[in-house]
Amino acid sequence: MKILLVTDAWQPQVHGLVSTLVDLVRQLQVSGHEVVVIQPGQFHTRNWPWLPSHPGLELALFPGARMCSLMDAAQADAIHIATAGPLGWAARRHCMRRGLPFTTAIHGRFPEMLKSAVGLPLSWGCALLRRFHQPSSGVLVPNEGLLHRLKDRGFQRLRLWTPGVDTHLFALSDRQRSLAALGPLAQPVSLYVGRLSAEKNVEAFLSLDVPGSKVVCGEGPMASGLRARYPNVHWLGELPRHELAQVYAAADVFVFPCRGETQGQAMLEAMASGVPVAAYPVDGPLQLVGQSRGGALHDDLRLAWHDALKIQRHEARDRALQSGWGRSSAVFLSHLVVLPRHRRQRSTSGVGTRVNKAGAITKLSHKRHSVVE
């Protein structure tokens, strides 16, 4: 099957949603499907200053005409619109004009993000999101807690889809007692991976009264202030995923302090690496950790940390193996809606984007293939 994926979040952006989509595309290709990705790198973009929590986010400018050309050229069997940004709205508009069925997804708390960024009331943000997803044939949601909240807010055709984790890259390996960038670390090692922004509640981890070392991987609008207030923490910034896997291997406990997470990809990566999770009993951790031996949940994060430290690494790994990409991609495919053959547009013009099995992005035209740097 040829699948068209439209997303406002793509490489070189570095965050959980991009990793999720890249891994999904790779797994679909391994399963024999062809995936065409329409992403911001194919459009004129601008960095929007009114999104301070996402300083590296480039959004497409006036993508409508080019979006039509790219979508018609793809001749896809199924269309999935992954985000509700400018590209998502343009793809939605094109599908509705042509009468093409499509699926969409909700990956995070978009109304809360808009309120934080521009002060838009939550009710307005919910209404905007509900309008975007209303014509969708299926709205993919990462956990049951969020699904039920959205249902209560009037969203329809909700489908549960939990993204997977790369259990080969993030694997159970020999315990590392030091990191090349830091040298030997005082034991035990507590780790946080994620954005350094207010909604992530990172200070709950940084102020945690526990022994050993604290390591943080990530960047964000609060980075400089947090580094100044917590000089004894080891700050590694954003890392390539293969280096991040080595950091997980050196950790004893992964601390996840966020109370408003919907996806929690870093929790799955930690457990796949054999690192138990300490978190609050809220949506995200409740679904990914729950009552398993993948970690410990408690309203007192310090107690959760102590309980998580008692869990064996192979037990955390076993929990992550239940969320491999093979199973996750199969569920994703089951939610797609195949376009009637007579609705697929015939066109030889335009350029699409395909991700090859090595993860590189290639530009496709009827003349040649070349790598987009």
Contacts in CASP RR format, 6 or more apart in sequence:
PFRMAT RR
TARGET T0000
AUTHOR 0000-0000-0000
METHOD contacts of the structure
MODEL  1
MKILLVTDAWQPQVHGLVSTLVDLVRQLQVSGHEVVVIQPGQFHTRNWPW
LPSHPGLELALFPGARMCSLMDAAQADAIHIATAGPLGWAARRHCMRRGL
PFTTAIHGRFPEMLKSAVGLPLSWGCALLRRFHQPSSGVLVPNEGLLHRL
KDRGFQRLRLWTPGVDTHLFALSDRQRSLAALGPLAQPVSLYVGRLSAEK
NVEAFLSLDVPGSKVVCGEGPMASGLRARYPNVHWLGELPRHELAQVYAA
ADVFVFPCRGETQGQAMLEAMASGVPVAAYPVDGPLQLVGQSRGGALHDD
LRLAWHDALKIQRHEARDRALQSGWGRSSAVFLSHLVVLPRHRRQRSTSG
VGTRVNKAGAITKLSHKRHSVVE
1 33 0 8 1.000
1 34 0 8 1.000
1 77 0 8 1.000
1 78 0 8 1.000
1 333 0 8 1.000
1 336 0 8 1.000
1 338 0 8 1.000
2 33 0 8 1.000
2 34 0 8 1.000
2 35 0 8 1.000
2 36 0 8 1.000
2 74 0 8 1.000
2 75 0 8 1.000
2 76 0 8 1.000
2 77 0 8 1.000
2 78 0 8 1.000
3 28 0 8 1.000
3 33 0 8 1.000
3 34 0 8 1.000
3 35 0 8 1.000
3 36 0 8 1.000
3 76 0 8 1.000
3 77 0 8 1.000
3 78 0 8 1.000
3 79 0 8 1.000
3 80 0 8 1.000
3 336 0 8 1.000
4 35 0 8 1.000
4 36 0 8 1.000
4 38 0 8 1.000
4 71 0 8 1.000
4 74 0 8 1.000
4 76 0 8 1.000
4 78 0 8 1.000
4 79 0 8 1.000
4 80 0 8 1.000
5 21 0 8 1.000
5 25 0 8 1.000
5 35 0 8 1.000
5 36 0 8 1.000
5 37 0 8 1.000
5 38 0 8 1.000
5 80 0 8 1.000
5 82 0 8 1.000
6 37 0 8 1.000
6 38 0 8 1.000
6 39 0 8 1.000
6 67 0 8 1.000
6 71 0 8 1.000
6 79 0 8 1.000
6 80 0 8 1.000
6 81 0 8 1.000
6 82 0 8 1.000
6 83 0 8 1.000
6 87 0 8 1.000
6 88 0 8 1.000
6 91 0 8 1.000
7 21 0 8 1.000
7 37 0 8 1.000
7 38 0 8 1.000
7 39 0 8 1.000
7 81 0 8 1.000
7 82 0 8 1.000
7 83 0 8 1.000
7 87 0 8 1.000
7 88 0 8 1.000
8 39 0 8 1.000
8 40 0 8 1.000
8 59 0 8 1.000
8 60 0 8 1.000
8 82 0 8 1.000
8 83 0 8 1.000
8 84 0 8 1.000
8 85 0 8 1.000
8 86 0 8 1.000
8 87 0 8 1.000
8 88 0 8 1.000
9 15 0 8 1.000
9 17 0 8 1.000
9 18 0 8 1.000
9 21 0 8 1.000
9 82 0 8 1.000
9 83 0 8 1.000
10 18 0 8 1.000
10 21 0 8 1.000
10 22 0 8 1.000
10 37 0 8 1.000
10 39 0 8 1.000
10 40 0 8 1.000
10 41 0 8 1.000
11 18 0 8 1.000
11 22 0 8 1.000
11 39 0 8 1.000
11 361 0 8 1.000
13 56 0 8 1.000
13 57 0 8 1.000
13 58 0 8 1.000
14 238 0 8 1.000
15 54 0 8 1.000
15 194 0 8 1.000
15 195 0 8 1.000
16 263 0 8 1.000
16 265 0 8 1.000
16 266 0 8 1.000
17 82 0 8 1.000
17 83 0 8 1.000
17 107 0 8 1.000
17 263 0 8 1.000
19 241 0 8 1.000
19 265 0 8 1.000
20 107 0 8 1.000
20 163 0 8 1.000
20 164 0 8 1.000
20 263 0 8 1.000
20 265 0 8 1.000
21 37 0 8 1.000
21 82 0 8 1.000
22 355 0 8 1.000
22 359 0 8 1.000
23 163 0 8 1.000
23 164 0 8 1.000
23 165 0 8 1.000
23 166 0 8 1.000
23 325 0 8 1.000
24 163 0 8 1.000
24 325 0 8 1.000
24 328 0 8 1.000
24 329 0 8 1.000
24 332 0 8 1.000
25 35 0 8 1.000
25 37 0 8 1.000
25 355 0 8 1.000
25 359 0 8 1.000
26 325 0 8 1.000
26 355 0 8 1.000
26 357 0 8 1.000
26 359 0 8 1.000
27 325 0 8 1.000
27 326 0 8 1.000
27 328 0 8 1.000
27 329 0 8 1.000
28 35 0 8 1.000
28 329 0 8 1.000
28 332 0 8 1.000
28 333 0 8 1.000
29 35 0 8 1.000
29 355 0 8 1.000
29 356 0 8 1.000
29 357 0 8 1.000
30 357 0 8 1.000
31 326 0 8 1.000
31 329 0 8 1.000
31 333 0 8 1.000
33 333 0 8 1.000
34 354 0 8 1.000
35 354 0 8 1.000
35 355 0 8 1.000
36 74 0 8 1.000
36 76 0 8 1.000
36 352 0 8 1.000
36 353 0 8 1.000
36 354 0 8 1.000
36 364 0 8 1.000
37 352 0 8 1.000
37 353 0 8 1.000
37 354 0 8 1.000
37 355 0 8 1.000
37 361 0 8 1.000
38 67 0 8 1.000
38 70 0 8 1.000
38 71 0 8 1.000
38 74 0 8 1.000
38 87 0 8 1.000
38 91 0 8 1.000
38 352 0 8 1.000
38 353 0 8 1.000
39 87 0 8 1.000
39 353 0 8 1.000
39 361 0 8 1.000
40 58 0 8 1.000
40 59 0 8 1.000
40 60 0 8 1.000
40 87 0 8 1.000
41 58 0 8 1.000
41 353 0 8 1.000
41 372 0 8 1.000
42 66 0 8 1.000
42 70 0 8 1.000
42 351 0 8 1.000
42 352 0 8 1.000
42 353 0 8 1.000
43 60 0 8 1.000
43 61 0 8 1.000
43 63 0 8 1.000
43 66 0 8 1.000
43 87 0 8 1.000
44 60 0 8 1.000
44 61 0 8 1.000
44 62 0 8 1.000
45 58 0 8 1.000
45 59 0 8 1.000
45 60 0 8 1.000
45 61 0 8 1.000
46 58 0 8 1.000
46 59 0 8 1.000
46 61 0 8 1.000
47 55 0 8 1.000
47 56 0 8 1.000
47 57 0 8 1.000
47 58 0 8 1.000
47 59 0 8 1.000
48 57 0 8 1.000
48 59 0 8 1.000
50 117 0 8 1.000
50 118 0 8 1.000
51 57 0 8 1.000
51 117 0 8 1.000
52 117 0 8 1.000
52 221 0 8 1.000
53 113 0 8 1.000
53 116 0 8 1.000
53 117 0 8 1.000
53 195 0 8 1.000
53 197 0 8 1.000
53 198 0 8 1.000
53 199 0 8 1.000
53 220 0 8 1.000
53 221 0 8 1.000
55 220 0 8 1.000
55 221 0 8 1.000
59 85 0 8 1.000
59 86 0 8 1.000
60 86 0 8 1.000
60 87 0 8 1.000
60 90 0 8 1.000
61 86 0 8 1.000
63 86 0 8 1.000
63 87 0 8 1.000
63 90 0 8 1.000
64 90 0 8 1.000
64 93 0 8 1.000
64 94 0 8 1.000
67 87 0 8 1.000
67 90 0 8 1.000
67 91 0 8 1.000
67 94 0 8 1.000
68 94 0 8 1.000
69 347 0 8 1.000
69 349 0 8 1.000
69 350 0 8 1.000
70 350 0 8 1.000
70 351 0 8 1.000
70 352 0 8 1.000
71 79 0 8 1.000
71 91 0 8 1.000
71 94 0 8 1.000
71 95 0 8 1.000
71 345 0 8 1.000
72 345 0 8 1.000
72 346 0 8 1.000
72 347 0 8 1.000
73 347 0 8 1.000
73 348 0 8 1.000
73 349 0 8 1.000
73 350 0 8 1.000
73 351 0 8 1.000
73 352 0 8 1.000
74 352 0 8 1.000
75 344 0 8 1.000
75 345 0 8 1.000
75 346 0 8 1.000
75 347 0 8 1.000
76 339 0 8 1.000
76 344 0 8 1.000
77 338 0 8 1.000
77 339 0 8 1.000
77 344 0 8 1.000
78 103 0 8 1.000
78 336 0 8 1.000
78 337 0 8 1.000
78 338 0 8 1.000
78 339 0 8 1.000
79 91 0 8 1.000
79 95 0 8 1.000
79 100 0 8 1.000
79 101 0 8 1.000
79 102 0 8 1.000
79 103 0 8 1.000
79 339 0 8 1.000
80 102 0 8 1.000
80 103 0 8 1.000
80 104 0 8 1.000
80 105 0 8 1.000
80 336 0 8 1.000
81 88 0 8 1.000
81 91 0 8 1.000
81 92 0 8 1.000
81 95 0 8 1.000
81 102 0 8 1.000
81 103 0 8 1.000
81 104 0 8 1.000
81 105 0 8 1.000
81 136 0 8 1.000
82 88 0 8 1.000
82 104 0 8 1.000
82 105 0 8 1.000
82 107 0 8 1.000
83 105 0 8 1.000
83 107 0 8 1.000
84 104 0 8 1.000
84 110 0 8 1.000
84 129 0 8 1.000
84 132 0 8 1.000
84 133 0 8 1.000
88 132 0 8 1.000
89 132 0 8 1.000
91 102 0 8 1.000
92 102 0 8 1.000
92 104 0 8 1.000
92 132 0 8 1.000
92 135 0 8 1.000
94 100 0 8 1.000
95 101 0 8 1.000
95 102 0 8 1.000
95 135 0 8 1.000
96 135 0 8 1.000
98 343 0 8 1.000
98 345 0 8 1.000
99 343 0 8 1.000
100 339 0 8 1.000
100 343 0 8 1.000
101 137 0 8 1.000
101 337 0 8 1.000
101 339 0 8 1.000
102 136 0 8 1.000
102 137 0 8 1.000
102 337 0 8 1.000
103 136 0 8 1.000
103 137 0 8 1.000
103 138 0 8 1.000
103 139 0 8 1.000
103 140 0 8 1.000
103 159 0 8 1.000
103 335 0 8 1.000
103 336 0 8 1.000
103 337 0 8 1.000
104 132 0 8 1.000
104 133 0 8 1.000
104 136 0 8 1.000
104 138 0 8 1.000
104 139 0 8 1.000
104 140 0 8 1.000
105 139 0 8 1.000
105 140 0 8 1.000
105 141 0 8 1.000
105 161 0 8 1.000
106 129 0 8 1.000
106 133 0 8 1.000
106 139 0 8 1.000
106 140 0 8 1.000
106 141 0 8 1.000
106 142 0 8 1.000
106 146 0 8 1.000
106 150 0 8 1.000
106 262 0 8 1.000
107 142 0 8 1.000
107 262 0 8 1.000
107 263 0 8 1.000
108 142 0 8 1.000
108 146 0 8 1.000
108 262 0 8 1.000
108 263 0 8 1.000
109 199 0 8 1.000
109 260 0 8 1.000
109 262 0 8 1.000
110 125 0 8 1.000
110 129 0 8 1.000
111 120 0 8 1.000
111 122 0 8 1.000
111 124 0 8 1.000
111 125 0 8 1.000
111 126 0 8 1.000
111 128 0 8 1.000
111 129 0 8 1.000
112 122 0 8 1.000
112 199 0 8 1.000
113 199 0 8 1.000
114 120 0 8 1.000
114 124 0 8 1.000
114 125 0 8 1.000
114 128 0 8 1.000
115 121 0 8 1.000
115 122 0 8 1.000
115 125 0 8 1.000
116 198 0 8 1.000
116 199 0 8 1.000
126 153 0 8 1.000
129 155 0 8 1.000
130 153 0 8 1.000
130 154 0 8 1.000
130 155 0 8 1.000
133 139 0 8 1.000
133 155 0 8 1.000
134 156 0 8 1.000
136 157 0 8 1.000
137 157 0 8 1.000
137 337 0 8 1.000
138 157 0 8 1.000
138 158 0 8 1.000
138 159 0 8 1.000
138 335 0 8 1.000
138 337 0 8 1.000
139 150 0 8 1.000
139 155 0 8 1.000
139 156 0 8 1.000
139 157 0 8 1.000
139 158 0 8 1.000
139 159 0 8 1.000
140 159 0 8 1.000
140 160 0 8 1.000
140 161 0 8 1.000
140 332 0 8 1.000
140 335 0 8 1.000
141 147 0 8 1.000
141 150 0 8 1.000
141 158 0 8 1.000
141 159 0 8 1.000
141 160 0 8 1.000
141 161 0 8 1.000
142 161 0 8 1.000
142 162 0 8 1.000
142 163 0 8 1.000
142 262 0 8 1.000
142 263 0 8 1.000
142 284 0 8 1.000
143 160 0 8 1.000
143 162 0 8 1.000
143 262 0 8 1.000
143 263 0 8 1.000
143 283 0 8 1.000
143 284 0 8 1.000
143 286 0 8 1.000
143 287 0 8 1.000
143 288 0 8 1.000
144 160 0 8 1.000
144 287 0 8 1.000
145 283 0 8 1.000
145 284 0 8 1.000
145 286 0 8 1.000
145 287 0 8 1.000
146 262 0 8 1.000
146 283 0 8 1.000
147 158 0 8 1.000
147 160 0 8 1.000
150 158 0 8 1.000
151 158 0 8 1.000
159 335 0 8 1.000
160 331 0 8 1.000
161 328 0 8 1.000
161 331 0 8 1.000
161 332 0 8 1.000
161 335 0 8 1.000
162 287 0 8 1.000
162 288 0 8 1.000
162 323 0 8 1.000
162 328 0 8 1.000
162 331 0 8 1.000
163 263 0 8 1.000
163 265 0 8 1.000
163 268 0 8 1.000
163 328 0 8 1.000
164 268 0 8 1.000
164 323 0 8 1.000
164 324 0 8 1.000
164 325 0 8 1.000
164 326 0 8 1.000
164 327 0 8 1.000
164 328 0 8 1.000
165 265 0 8 1.000
165 268 0 8 1.000
165 269 0 8 1.000
165 271 0 8 1.000
165 272 0 8 1.000
165 320 0 8 1.000
165 323 0 8 1.000
165 324 0 8 1.000
165 325 0 8 1.000
166 269 0 8 1.000
166 272 0 8 1.000
166 325 0 8 1.000
167 272 0 8 1.000
167 320 0 8 1.000
167 321 0 8 1.000
167 324 0 8 1.000
167 325 0 8 1.000
169 241 0 8 1.000
169 242 0 8 1.000
169 245 0 8 1.000
170 245 0 8 1.000
170 248 0 8 1.000
170 268 0 8 1.000
170 269 0 8 1.000
170 270 0 8 1.000
170 272 0 8 1.000
170 273 0 8 1.000
170 320 0 8 1.000
171 245 0 8 1.000
171 272 0 8 1.000
171 273 0 8 1.000
172 272 0 8 1.000
172 273 0 8 1.000
172 274 0 8 1.000
172 313 0 8 1.000
172 314 0 8 1.000
172 317 0 8 1.000
173 249 0 8 1.000
173 273 0 8 1.000
174 249 0 8 1.000
175 249 0 8 1.000
175 250 0 8 1.000
175 313 0 8 1.000
176 246 0 8 1.000
176 249 0 8 1.000
176 250 0 8 1.000
177 184 0 8 1.000
177 185 0 8 1.000
177 187 0 8 1.000
177 250 0 8 1.000
178 184 0 8 1.000
178 185 0 8 1.000
178 250 0 8 1.000
179 185 0 8 1.000
179 215 0 8 1.000
179 246 0 8 1.000
179 247 0 8 1.000
179 250 0 8 1.000
180 246 0 8 1.000
181 236 0 8 1.000
182 215 0 8 1.000
182 234 0 8 1.000
182 236 0 8 1.000
185 212 0 8 1.000
185 213 0 8 1.000
185 215 0 8 1.000
185 234 0 8 1.000
185 250 0 8 1.000
186 211 0 8 1.000
186 212 0 8 1.000
186 213 0 8 1.000
187 212 0 8 1.000
187 213 0 8 1.000
187 252 0 8 1.000
188 210 0 8 1.000
188 211 0 8 1.000
188 212 0 8 1.000
188 213 0 8 1.000
188 252 0 8 1.000
188 253 0 8 1.000
188 309 0 8 1.000
189 212 0 8 1.000
189 213 0 8 1.000
189 214 0 8 1.000
189 215 0 8 1.000
189 250 0 8 1.000
189 251 0 8 1.000
189 252 0 8 1.000
189 253 0 8 1.000
190 205 0 8 1.000
190 208 0 8 1.000
190 210 0 8 1.000
190 212 0 8 1.000
190 213 0 8 1.000
190 214 0 8 1.000
190 215 0 8 1.000
190 251 0 8 1.000
190 252 0 8 1.000
190 253 0 8 1.000
190 254 0 8 1.000
190 255 0 8 1.000
190 305 0 8 1.000
191 214 0 8 1.000
191 215 0 8 1.000
191 216 0 8 1.000
191 217 0 8 1.000
191 247 0 8 1.000
191 248 0 8 1.000
191 250 0 8 1.000
191 251 0 8 1.000
191 253 0 8 1.000
191 254 0 8 1.000
191 255 0 8 1.000
191 270 0 8 1.000
191 275 0 8 1.000
192 202 0 8 1.000
192 205 0 8 1.000
192 214 0 8 1.000
192 215 0 8 1.000
192 216 0 8 1.000
192 217 0 8 1.000
192 254 0 8 1.000
192 255 0 8 1.000
192 256 0 8 1.000
192 257 0 8 1.000
193 216 0 8 1.000
193 217 0 8 1.000
193 218 0 8 1.000
193 244 0 8 1.000
193 247 0 8 1.000
193 248 0 8 1.000
193 254 0 8 1.000
193 266 0 8 1.000
193 269 0 8 1.000
193 270 0 8 1.000
194 200 0 8 1.000
194 217 0 8 1.000
194 218 0 8 1.000
194 266 0 8 1.000
195 218 0 8 1.000
195 219 0 8 1.000
195 220 0 8 1.000
196 202 0 8 1.000
196 216 0 8 1.000
196 218 0 8 1.000
196 219 0 8 1.000
196 220 0 8 1.000
196 221 0 8 1.000
196 222 0 8 1.000
196 223 0 8 1.000
196 226 0 8 1.000
197 220 0 8 1.000
197 221 0 8 1.000
197 222 0 8 1.000
198 221 0 8 1.000
198 222 0 8 1.000
199 258 0 8 1.000
199 260 0 8 1.000
200 257 0 8 1.000
200 258 0 8 1.000
201 257 0 8 1.000
201 258 0 8 1.000
201 259 0 8 1.000
202 216 0 8 1.000
202 222 0 8 1.000
202 226 0 8 1.000
202 257 0 8 1.000
203 226 0 8 1.000
203 257 0 8 1.000
204 257 0 8 1.000
204 301 0 8 1.000
205 214 0 8 1.000
205 255 0 8 1.000
205 257 0 8 1.000
205 301 0 8 1.000
206 214 0 8 1.000
206 216 0 8 1.000
206 226 0 8 1.000
206 229 0 8 1.000
206 230 0 8 1.000
206 233 0 8 1.000
208 214 0 8 1.000
208 255 0 8 1.000
208 301 0 8 1.000
208 302 0 8 1.000
208 305 0 8 1.000
209 302 0 8 1.000
210 302 0 8 1.000
210 305 0 8 1.000
210 306 0 8 1.000
213 234 0 8 1.000
214 230 0 8 1.000
214 232 0 8 1.000
214 233 0 8 1.000
214 234 0 8 1.000
215 233 0 8 1.000
215 234 0 8 1.000
215 236 0 8 1.000
215 247 0 8 1.000
215 250 0 8 1.000
215 251 0 8 1.000
216 226 0 8 1.000
216 233 0 8 1.000
216 234 0 8 1.000
216 235 0 8 1.000
216 236 0 8 1.000
216 237 0 8 1.000
217 236 0 8 1.000
217 237 0 8 1.000
217 238 0 8 1.000
217 239 0 8 1.000
217 244 0 8 1.000
217 247 0 8 1.000
218 236 0 8 1.000
218 237 0 8 1.000
218 238 0 8 1.000
218 239 0 8 1.000
219 237 0 8 1.000
219 238 0 8 1.000
223 235 0 8 1.000
223 237 0 8 1.000
226 233 0 8 1.000
227 233 0 8 1.000
227 235 0 8 1.000
236 247 0 8 1.000
239 247 0 8 1.000
244 269 0 8 1.000
245 269 0 8 1.000
245 273 0 8 1.000
248 254 0 8 1.000
248 269 0 8 1.000
248 270 0 8 1.000
248 273 0 8 1.000
248 274 0 8 1.000
248 275 0 8 1.000
249 273 0 8 1.000
251 270 0 8 1.000
251 273 0 8 1.000
251 275 0 8 1.000
252 275 0 8 1.000
252 309 0 8 1.000
253 275 0 8 1.000
253 276 0 8 1.000
253 277 0 8 1.000
253 278 0 8 1.000
253 305 0 8 1.000
253 308 0 8 1.000
253 309 0 8 1.000
254 266 0 8 1.000
254 267 0 8 1.000
254 270 0 8 1.000
254 271 0 8 1.000
254 275 0 8 1.000
254 276 0 8 1.000
254 277 0 8 1.000
254 278 0 8 1.000
254 308 0 8 1.000
255 277 0 8 1.000
255 278 0 8 1.000
255 279 0 8 1.000
255 301 0 8 1.000
255 305 0 8 1.000
256 264 0 8 1.000
256 266 0 8 1.000
256 267 0 8 1.000
256 277 0 8 1.000
256 278 0 8 1.000
256 279 0 8 1.000
256 280 0 8 1.000
256 285 0 8 1.000
257 279 0 8 1.000
257 280 0 8 1.000
257 301 0 8 1.000
258 279 0 8 1.000
259 280 0 8 1.000
259 282 0 8 1.000
260 282 0 8 1.000
260 283 0 8 1.000
260 284 0 8 1.000
261 282 0 8 1.000
261 283 0 8 1.000
261 284 0 8 1.000
261 285 0 8 1.000
262 283 0 8 1.000
262 284 0 8 1.000
263 284 0 8 1.000
264 284 0 8 1.000
264 288 0 8 1.000
267 277 0 8 1.000
267 279 0 8 1.000
267 284 0 8 1.000
267 285 0 8 1.000
267 288 0 8 1.000
267 289 0 8 1.000
268 288 0 8 1.000
268 320 0 8 1.000
268 323 0 8 1.000
270 276 0 8 1.000
270 277 0 8 1.000
270 316 0 8 1.000
271 277 0 8 1.000
271 288 0 8 1.000
271 289 0 8 1.000
271 294 0 8 1.000
271 295 0 8 1.000
271 316 0 8 1.000
271 317 0 8 1.000
271 319 0 8 1.000
271 320 0 8 1.000
272 317 0 8 1.000
272 320 0 8 1.000
272 321 0 8 1.000
273 317 0 8 1.000
274 313 0 8 1.000
274 314 0 8 1.000
274 316 0 8 1.000
274 317 0 8 1.000
274 320 0 8 1.000
275 313 0 8 1.000
275 316 0 8 1.000
276 293 0 8 1.000
276 294 0 8 1.000
276 295 0 8 1.000
276 296 0 8 1.000
276 308 0 8 1.000
276 309 0 8 1.000
276 311 0 8 1.000
276 313 0 8 1.000
276 315 0 8 1.000
276 316 0 8 1.000
277 285 0 8 1.000
277 288 0 8 1.000
277 289 0 8 1.000
277 294 0 8 1.000
277 295 0 8 1.000
277 296 0 8 1.000
277 308 0 8 1.000
277 316 0 8 1.000
278 295 0 8 1.000
278 296 0 8 1.000
278 297 0 8 1.000
278 298 0 8 1.000
278 301 0 8 1.000
278 304 0 8 1.000
278 305 0 8 1.000
278 307 0 8 1.000
278 308 0 8 1.000
279 285 0 8 1.000
279 289 0 8 1.000
279 295 0 8 1.000
279 296 0 8 1.000
279 297 0 8 1.000
279 301 0 8 1.000
279 304 0 8 1.000
280 297 0 8 1.000
280 298 0 8 1.000
280 299 0 8 1.000
280 301 0 8 1.000
280 304 0 8 1.000
281 290 0 8 1.000
281 297 0 8 1.000
281 298 0 8 1.000
281 299 0 8 1.000
285 297 0 8 1.000
286 297 0 8 1.000
288 323 0 8 1.000
289 295 0 8 1.000
289 296 0 8 1.000
289 297 0 8 1.000
289 319 0 8 1.000
290 297 0 8 1.000
292 319 0 8 1.000
293 311 0 8 1.000
293 312 0 8 1.000
293 315 0 8 1.000
293 316 0 8 1.000
293 318 0 8 1.000
293 319 0 8 1.000
294 311 0 8 1.000
294 315 0 8 1.000
294 316 0 8 1.000
294 318 0 8 1.000
294 319 0 8 1.000
294 320 0 8 1.000
295 307 0 8 1.000
295 308 0 8 1.000
295 311 0 8 1.000
295 316 0 8 1.000
295 319 0 8 1.000
296 303 0 8 1.000
296 304 0 8 1.000
296 305 0 8 1.000
296 307 0 8 1.000
296 308 0 8 1.000
296 311 0 8 1.000
297 304 0 8 1.000
298 304 0 8 1.000
298 307 0 8 1.000
348 366 0 8 1.000
349 366 0 8 1.000
350 365 0 8 1.000
351 363 0 8 1.000
351 364 0 8 1.000
351 365 0 8 1.000
352 363 0 8 1.000
352 364 0 8 1.000
352 365 0 8 1.000
353 361 0 8 1.000
353 362 0 8 1.000
353 363 0 8 1.000
353 364 0 8 1.000
353 372 0 8 1.000
354 361 0 8 1.000
354 362 0 8 1.000
354 364 0 8 1.000
355 361 0 8 1.000
355 362 0 8 1.000
356 362 0 8 1.000
360 371 0 8 1.000
361 371 0 8 1.000
361 372 0 8 1.000
362 369 0 8 1.000
362 370 0 8 1.000
362 371 0 8 1.000
362 372 0 8 1.000
363 369 0 8 1.000
363 370 0 8 1.000
363 371 0 8 1.000
363 372 0 8 1.000
END
